[in-house]
Amino acid sequence: MKLLTMLIDGTQRIATDDYVGFTFFVGCMAMMAASAFFFLSMNSFDKKWRTSILVSGLITFIAAVHYWYMRDYWASFAESPTFFRYVDWVLTVPLMCVEFYLILKVAGAKKSLMWQLIFLSVVMLVTGYFGEAVHTSAPGPAIWGFISGVAYFAIVYIIWFGAAKKLAEQAGGAVLKAHKTLCWFVLVGWAIYPLGYMAGTEGWYDGLAGLGLNMDVIYNIGDAVNKIGFGLVVYSLAVASTTKTSEA
Ligand SMILES: *C/C=C(C)/C=C/C=C(C)/C=C/C1=C(C)CCCC1(C)C
């Protein structure tokens, strides 16, 4: 059988070679499952960690809803759902910045640090949107992508070497360890996105297109790794700081 019929929505099919449709579908399920996991585990932790776990669940839940629409959009038009993609990111990436703030609060992190990270993440995403959806012919995407990249590296700098790093060191222990892992997610995991962007937009990097990479597949892999991975790091931190009392 060449076509796998999906009963969701009654009528849609996903062809066996439709990797994009497949990753939207699996991404949707993974985000839903992760949300249930984070929400249901929330109350087994010390009060001070509950907000962090709640935010982990909100990130995957918001993504699950957007994946539902993106999966549908792809199935209907076989086009990249750029609008839903960026609305999803502009809601979830700032929440990931909130996660940094929440875990560093024990060391006295200030709200201004959180707003700084949120501001940079919004600049990164809005400029990326301009390159992907507004100024779509070369050199538009490369120029907007560059500005987006500057904002991205500013975030990397703050968490790896700036104010956030100092707070993590003051906190020490499990918080420092979690902070370090999240820093790697931002440096390596988030770097997946500019690759997807280059695969899907026009520019000097068009030679990459020969590799047959698909922008949406790359973004979908990036989202699964980063949104669920980020949440699990925070989850592990909460476990590490709570087990003392609940271990049997
Ligand atoms: C859950 C969604 C996440 C973590 C999305 C992250 C997105 C990025 C880090 C996007 C970065 C981009 C650049 C650094 C340059 C090119 C344009 C973007 C927006 C793809």
The ligand as a Gaussian input file, in Angstrom:
#p B3LYP/6-31G(d) Opt

LIG

0 1
 C       10.872000      26.114000      20.185000
 C       11.444000      26.938000      19.241000
 C       12.728000      27.400000      19.252000
 C       13.694000      27.055000      20.345000
 C       13.122000      28.226000      18.153000
 C       14.317000      28.793000      18.009000
 C       14.603000      29.527000      16.848000
 C       15.816000      30.074000      16.532000
 C       16.992000      29.987000      17.450000
 C       15.921000      30.752000      15.257000
 C       17.000000      31.398000      14.824000
 C       17.203000      32.047000      13.523000
 C       18.478000      32.556000      13.293000
 C       19.550000      32.551000      14.346000
 C       18.897000      33.153000      11.986000
 C       17.937000      32.831000      10.880000
 C       16.530000      33.038000      11.281000
 C       16.105000      32.163000      12.465000
 C       14.872000      32.857000      13.044000
 C       15.726000      30.783000      11.929000

